[in-house]
Amino acid sequence: MASIAKRPNGRWRARYRDDAGKEHARHFDRKVDAQRWLDEVNASILTGQYVDPRAGRITFRTYAEQWRQAKPHRPSTAAGVEKALRVHAYPAIGDRPLARIRRSDVQALVTGLSKPREDFKPLSPSTIRTVYNSIRAVFAAAVEDRLIATSPCAGVGLPEVPRRRVQPLTVDQVRALADEMPDRYRALILTGAGTGLRPGELLGMEVRHVDFFKRQLRVEQQVQQTKGGEVRVCPPKTKESHRVVPLPDTVVHALVAHLQAFPAEPDDFLFRGPDGGPVVYTRFMDGAFRPARKRLGLAASGLHALRHTYASLLIAAGESVKVVSERLGHANAAMTLNVYSHLFPDSEDRTRKAIDGAFAEGGDGARADSERTAETR
């Protein structure tokens, strides 16, 4: 319900009640301005864009903490978001009301992350984008909760992230790396390079996920490391990550030999640490992977490098972008091209071969021309 009334001092008082029964009022010098304000409020209510003027008084820090604690983040994601907000966002805008934060404030925060200051090392462009994504998510949620009408993140400029070309390990390097590993991890290296699983998926494999008769591997879960240095079993990264991967003989033989040396029950992890428990990524990297890599003189890389090797071998064998994307569990083919486009055969060479092949003597194109010429005679 809304109304306009003239006050004793000559000003016009416009008021309305929201869905919660709260009264909101403003005073204007002219009646036409009071009516325009009420019309704008009514329009926002009808279009579902209404925002309580008092709602935006909550501070960014208070709302962000409520949002963060209610969000079902994975442990690693939750830790990253908490750090991004606590270390970078809260000191700059944490104590300001949501409705008082402007796009220029967010832009200044983002730009400041790339500038050196006392006791502050500039962040890399990719890290800045990660911090910004957490801030943007908070404001997007505030818009959805109708605490603010629009997000101040719209139009914020971000630093360009240099595009780095993936340099996969060669087959010989993978074999050498496997030979340098402790016995219990040799098959892990070959399986990573032969299936393209993400590190969490690789370490989260259980014996039951391997079908030796069909030569297939089902990706149904992954493990993530917790703050306490333990691991947590959780679903794969995305719905596309649930997949069935063909097992080449190289991997089958490696897994058979591994299970003969390290017997396990169907529900046991396929790869286990020295204590018999799950492999903890940081302990594996510090105790086995990095030392082996250094002994071989290989460039710095993580377990993810084996995934790049798998992708490069599929591409070299002529597999399509669609197939490579499905094998890797990417959300779409565009993601695959974004990472591995430089590994696909050069399009110029394919163009030349396509035309030259069509016009080559005895080719389909030449035969078609001959047939057309014969018909005209």
N, C-alpha and C positions, 0 to 999 in steps of 0.2 A: 504494500500500500504506500502510495506516495502523495505528497501534497506540497503546495507552495503558499506561504502566508507572509503578509507584510508586517514587519516589526515596527514598534513605536518609533525607532530611530530612523525609519524610512527605508531600511534595507529589506531584502527579500530572503526569507528562510525556506530552503528546499530540504525536504526530509523524506526518507523511505526506510522501510524495515526489510532486512534480508531474510533468507529462509530460516535462519536460526532465531529470528525475532529481535535481533539487535537493531537499534535505531541509528541511522547515520544522517547527519545534517551538515549543510554548508550554507553560508550567507553570501549574498550577491548584491551588488548595487543596482542591478537591473533585473527585472522579472524575466526577460528573454534569456539572460544568461543562466538563471536558475532553472528555467524550463529546458534549456539545452543540456545542462548537466544531468537532469533526471532522464531525459531521452537517451543519453549515452549510457546511463546505468541500466535502463530498461533493455536497451539493445544488447548490452553485454550479458544480461541475464538470459534473454531469449536465445542468444547464440551459444550459450554455455561458456562464455569467456569472463564471467563475473569474478572479481577478486575482492575479497574483503579488504578495505583500506587499512585495517589494523593488522592483518595477517602478516604483512611483510616486516613487522617490527621485530620478529624473531631474528637473532643473530645468525650469521652464516655458520659459525662454529657449533652452536646449539642444534641447528637443524641438520647440519652435516653429520654430527655424531648420531643423531636419531636415525638418519637415513643409513649410515654406515652399519650400525649395529643391527638394523632390520634387514639388510641386504644379504641374501644367501650366497655370498662369495665363497669361492674355494679358499682354502687356507693361504696359499701363496698370493692369490689376488687380494684377499682381505689385508694381508700384511703390507702389500704394496700400496693399496689405497690409504690405509691408516698412516703410513709414513709420508706419502705425498701431501696429504692434508695437514698433518701435524707439523711437518718440517717447512713446507713451502707456502701453503694456503693460509693457515691460521695466523701466522705472524703478520701477514699483509692485510687480510680482510676478515679475519675470524671474528672480531668483536663488532663488526658493522652490521646493521640490520639488512636483511636481504633486499628490501625495497630501496635501500640507499646505495647499493652497489651498481655502478655504471659499467658500460662496455669499456670505457677508458681505464677504469680501475683494473679490470681483468687483463687488458692489454698491457698495462704497466707492470703487472705481476709477471706475466709471461715473458715480456721483454727483459725484465730484470734478472730472470733466471739464466740468461746467457751472458751477463756482464760480471766480470770479476769484482769482488768487494772484499773488504777486510774479513778474514776468516771464512770466505766463501769461494769455492771453486765453481766456475761456470758449469752448467749442466750441458750435456750433449743435446743436439736437436731431438733425437729420439726420446731421451729421458724427459725433456721439456714437454713433448707431446703426451707422454704418459701422465705427467702431473696434470697437464691441462685437461686430459680426458676425465680424470677424477673430479676436477672442479666443475667441468661441464655437466657431468652426470648429476651432481648435487643440484645445480640450477635447473636442469631438466626435470628432476623430481619435484622441485619446488613449484615449477609451472604446472605440473600434473596435479599437485595438491592444491592448486589455486592460491598459493601464498604470494606469488608475483604473477604479473600478466605475461611478461616475456623474459627470456633469458638474456643476461648481459654478455653471454658468450658469442652471440650472433655477430659475425663479421670480424672476430678477433684473428689477427694475423699470426701465423706460426712459422718458426724457422724451417727452412727446407732440410730434409734429411738426405744426406748424401747417399746415393744408390751404390751399394757395394755388390760386386759380382761374386757369386758363390764359386769357390774353388773346391770342387769335390776331391776327396781322397781317391787315388787310383786303386785298382784291384790289387796290385802288388803291395801298395802301402797298407791296405786293409789286411791282407794276409800277414804282412810283417808285424802289424800291430797286434793281431790275434796271437801270433807266436810269442810276442813279448809279454803277454798278459799271464797272470796266474792261471793255472789249469781251470779253475772254476769259472773263469770269465772269458775263455777263448770262444766258446760257442755264442756267448752274448754278442761279441763283436761281429761275428759272421752273420748272426741272425739280424742284427741291426742293419747291416749293409745289404742283406738279402731280402728284407721285408719292408724297409723304410719306416718302421715304427718310430714314433716320438719316444724320447727317453723315458717318460713316465709310463707309456704304453709297454715299452720293452721290459722295464723293471716290474711292471704289474702283471705280466703274463703268468698264468697258472698252467699246470700240465694239462688240465682238461680243455684248455683253449686250443690245443694242437690236435688236429686230426691227421694222423700219419698215413691212414689208408687213402683218404681223399687228397692228401698233401695240401692242406689248407690251415690257415691260422685265423681264429676269430678274435677280433679286437672288441672286447666287451668292457674293459675297465682300464684304469691307470692308477699309479700311486703318486702322491705328492708328499714332499718332505714338510714336516711341521717345524715350528720354532724350536722344539725340544730335541731336534735331531732324529725324530722317529718318522714313520711314514703313515700315510692315510690312504686307504683305498677309496676311489671315487669314480664316477662315470667318466668316459672319454671327454675330450675337450668340447666337441660339438656333436650334433646328431649325425653329421656326415662322417664323424670319426668312428662310429659303429660300422665295421666293415669286415669283409672276409678277404684275406690276402693269400694268393697262391704261394705255396712253399716250393722253391726250387730244390733240386736234389742236394745242392751244396749245403743248404740249411737243414734239410732232413737228416743228412748224414752227420752233421755237426751236433744236432740235438739228440740223435740216438746215442752217439758216443758220450755226450754230456750226461744223459740220464743213466747210462751204464756206470759212469764214474761217480755220479752223485744221484743215487736213486731218490725218487720223490713220489708222494701220493698224488692222485688227481687234483685235489684241492690245494696242493702246495704250490708256492711260487716256483716257477721253472728255474730262475736264477736266485741264489741265496748267498748271503754274506758268510764270512768265516764262522760266525756264531750260529749259523743255521737259520737266522731270521731273514727278513727282506733286505734287499740291497738298498742302502741309504746313499743317495746320489753323491752328496758331498764327500762322504767317506770313500766311495768308490773312485771318484775323480782324484782325490788327494793321495789315496793309497795305491792305486793301480793304473788308472788311465793316463794321468799326466806324467808320472815317472816313465811309463812305457813310451809315450809320445816323445818325451825329451831324449830318451836313449836312441830313438830312431831319427832324431833331428827334424821331426815334422813340425809344421807351422802350428801355432796355438789354435786349438779347436776343442770343441766339446763332443759329447756323445752324439749330438745332433748332426755332426759331420757325416756320420754313417747314413743318415737319411738323405743327405745330398748325394752321396755316392749312388744310392739306390735309384734316385730320380734320374741322375745322369746316365745310368746304364739303360734304363727304360727308354729314355729319349734317343740314345745312340742306336737302340735296336729298332727305332721307328715307331714306337708307341705314340698314339695321339695325345693331345693335351688333355682330352676328356679322360682317357684311361689313366694317365699319370696322376691327374687330380683325384680320381676315385681311389687309386692305390694308396695315395698319401693321406687320404681322408680330409682333403681341403674342402672348404665350404663351396668353392666354385672354381672354374677353370681360370678365371681372371687372376686369382691368387697364385695359382701355379705359374702362370706366365709372368707375373710380377717378380717371382723369385728366380725362375729358370729360363726366361726367354732367350738369354744369350747362349744357352746350350742347344737350342733347337737349330736344325740346319738353316743356313742362310737363305732367306726367301728369294734373293736375287738369283742364286744358283738354281733353285728349284724352278724359277720362272724361265730361265734360259733353257734348262733341260726339257721342260714341258713343250716349248715351242720348237726347239731343235728336233726333239723326238717325233713331233707331229709331221714335220717337213722332211725328215730324213728319208732317203731313198728306201722304198719298201715299207715305209711306215704306214699307219692307218690313214694319215692325212694324204699321203701321196697316192695310195690306192684309191681313196675316195675321189681324188681329182681325176685319175685315169678312167674310173668308171663313168664319171659325169661326162668326160670328153667323148668316150665311146658311144654313150647314149645319144649325144647330139649329132653324131655322124650317122 
